[in-house]
C-alpha cells in the first residue's frame, strides 16, 4: 500500500473516530439528562408537570408547572424570529446582490464579528439601554418584558442568519441569474423570483439555526425579561415580564439540594428544552431537503 493510500486511510479513520465520539457524547448526555428528569415523575404526576399553570418549587404543596416556562420561551422566540428573520434575509440580499463589493467586504466580516460577542454583553446592553427605553417609550411599569428579550435575541440571531443566508445566496450559479436577466427580468425580479428561491435551502437552514440560538439562549433573557413565571398572553404578553426555561435552570440550579424533587424538576425542564431543540433541527433538515429536492 502506497504512502498516499495510508494517509487517506488514516484521515478516514480519524474522521470516523471523531464522528463516533460525537455520537457517544450525545448519547451519554441524553442518558444523564433524561435519567434525572424522569425521577421527578416517581412522586409528581407527569400530567401535572405538563399542564400545571404554576411554578412554585419551594411552596407547600409544590407546583412544578412547565406551562408558564414553555410559553415564556415560546413567545420570546416567536418575537425574536419576527424581528430577525426578515431583517437578516434582507441584509444578506443587500450584501450579496446589491452592495458595492468594497462595502460588502466590510459588512460581511463585521456581522460575523458580532456573533463572537458574549451573551452577557448583549444582556448588559439590553438592561442598561433597551430596558429603560422600552419602559419610557411604551409607558410600562417595567421595561423587563418579553418584547425586550425578543429584540435582544433577534439581534443575537442576526449574525448567524445574515452570514449563512449570504453564503447561500452567493452560491447560486451565475448562469441562473444571467439566464433570468437574458429573458428580460429586471435586477429586482431576478433577486426575488430566481436567486432567493434557488437559495431557499440555505436560507431555511440559517433561519432554523437562528431559532435554535434564540431557544437556547440563557444569560440575555435572564437579564432583560423580568423572570416572572406567569402564563403570557399574546400579543399582550409581549409587554409583560416572562420567564423562559433556560433562565429557570440557570437561576435555580445552583441553589437546589442535589437529589431533591426541585433538582429533578429542573432536569425535566432541561429534557423538554432538549427535545424542543431536537425537533427544530429535524424540521430544519426536512425543509432543507424538501427545497433541495425541488431544485
Residue pairs with C-beta under 8 A, 6 or more apart in sequence:
1 9
30 274
33 267
33 270
33 271
33 274
34 271
36 263
36 264
36 267
37 264
37 267
37 268
37 269
37 270
37 271
38 268
39 264
39 267
40 49
40 64
40 261
40 264
40 265
40 267
40 268
41 49
41 268
43 261
44 62
44 64
44 261
44 265
48 64
48 65
49 64
49 65
49 66
49 265
49 268
50 66
50 67
51 65
51 67
52 63
52 64
52 65
52 66
52 67
53 65
53 67
53 68
53 231
54 63
54 65
54 68
54 229
55 63
55 64
55 65
55 66
55 68
55 69
55 229
55 243
55 248
56 62
56 63
57 63
57 64
57 252
57 256
57 261
57 262
57 265
58 262
62 261
62 262
64 261
64 262
64 265
64 268
66 245
66 268
66 269
66 272
67 231
68 229
68 230
68 231
68 232
68 242
68 243
69 229
69 243
69 244
69 245
69 248
69 269
70 245
70 272
71 231
71 232
71 237
71 242
72 146
72 225
72 229
72 232
72 242
72 243
72 244
72 245
73 215
73 244
73 245
73 246
73 273
73 276
75 146
75 150
75 232
75 234
75 237
75 238
75 242
76 146
76 149
76 150
76 153
76 214
76 221
76 225
76 242
76 244
77 150
77 153
77 211
77 214
77 215
78 150
79 146
79 147
79 149
79 150
79 151
79 153
79 154
79 238
80 149
80 150
80 151
80 153
80 154
80 157
80 210
80 214
81 154
81 207
81 210
81 211
81 214
82 150
82 154
83 150
83 151
83 154
84 153
84 154
84 155
84 157
84 158
84 161
84 210
84 214
85 161
85 207
85 210
87 154
87 158
88 157
88 158
88 161
88 162
88 165
88 206
88 210
89 161
89 165
89 196
89 203
91 107
91 111
91 158
91 162
92 161
92 162
92 163
92 165
92 166
92 168
92 169
92 203
92 206
93 165
93 169
93 191
93 195
93 196
95 104
95 107
95 108
95 111
95 162
95 166
96 104
96 166
96 169
96 170
97 169
97 187
97 191
97 195
99 107
108 163
108 166
111 158
111 159
111 162
111 163
112 159
112 163
113 159
114 158
114 159
115 159
115 160
115 163
119 156
119 217
119 218
119 219
119 220
120 219
120 220
120 223
122 152
122 155
122 156
122 220
123 152
123 219
123 220
123 221
123 222
123 223
123 224
124 223
125 152
126 148
126 149
126 151
126 152
126 220
126 223
126 224
127 144
127 223
127 224
130 143
130 148
130 151
130 152
130 224
131 142
131 143
131 144
131 148
131 224
132 143
133 143
134 140
134 143
134 145
134 147
134 148
135 141
135 142
135 143
136 143
138 239
140 239
142 226
142 241
144 224
144 225
144 226
144 227
144 241
145 225
145 226
145 238
145 239
145 240
145 241
145 242
146 225
146 232
146 237
146 238
146 239
146 240
146 241
146 242
147 238
147 239
148 224
148 225
149 220
149 221
149 224
149 225
149 242
149 244
150 238
152 220
152 221
152 224
153 213
153 214
153 217
153 220
153 221
154 214
156 213
156 214
156 217
156 220
157 210
157 211
157 213
157 214
158 210
160 206
160 209
160 210
160 213
161 206
161 207
161 209
161 210
162 206
163 206
164 202
164 203
164 205
164 206
164 209
165 199
165 202
165 203
165 206
167 202
168 199
168 201
168 202
168 203
168 205
168 206
169 195
169 196
169 199
169 202
169 203
171 199
171 202
172 194
172 195
172 198
172 199
176 194
176 195
176 198
177 190
177 194
177 195
180 189
180 190
180 193
180 194
181 187
181 190
185 193
185 194
196 203
198 295
200 291
201 287
201 288
201 291
201 292
201 295
204 284
204 287
204 288
204 291
205 284
205 287
205 288
208 280
208 281
208 283
208 284
208 287
209 284
211 280
212 277
212 280
212 281
215 246
215 273
215 276
215 277
215 280
216 246
216 273
216 277
217 246
218 246
218 247
218 249
218 250
219 250
221 244
221 246
221 247
222 244
222 246
222 247
222 250
222 251
225 241
225 242
225 243
225 244
225 247
226 240
226 241
226 242
226 243
227 241
227 242
227 243
227 247
227 251
228 240
228 241
228 242
228 243
229 243
229 248
230 240
230 241
230 242
230 243
231 237
232 238
232 240
232 242
233 240
245 269
245 270
245 272
245 273
246 273
248 266
248 269
249 266
249 269
249 270
249 273
252 262
252 266
253 263
253 266
256 262
256 263
256 266
257 263
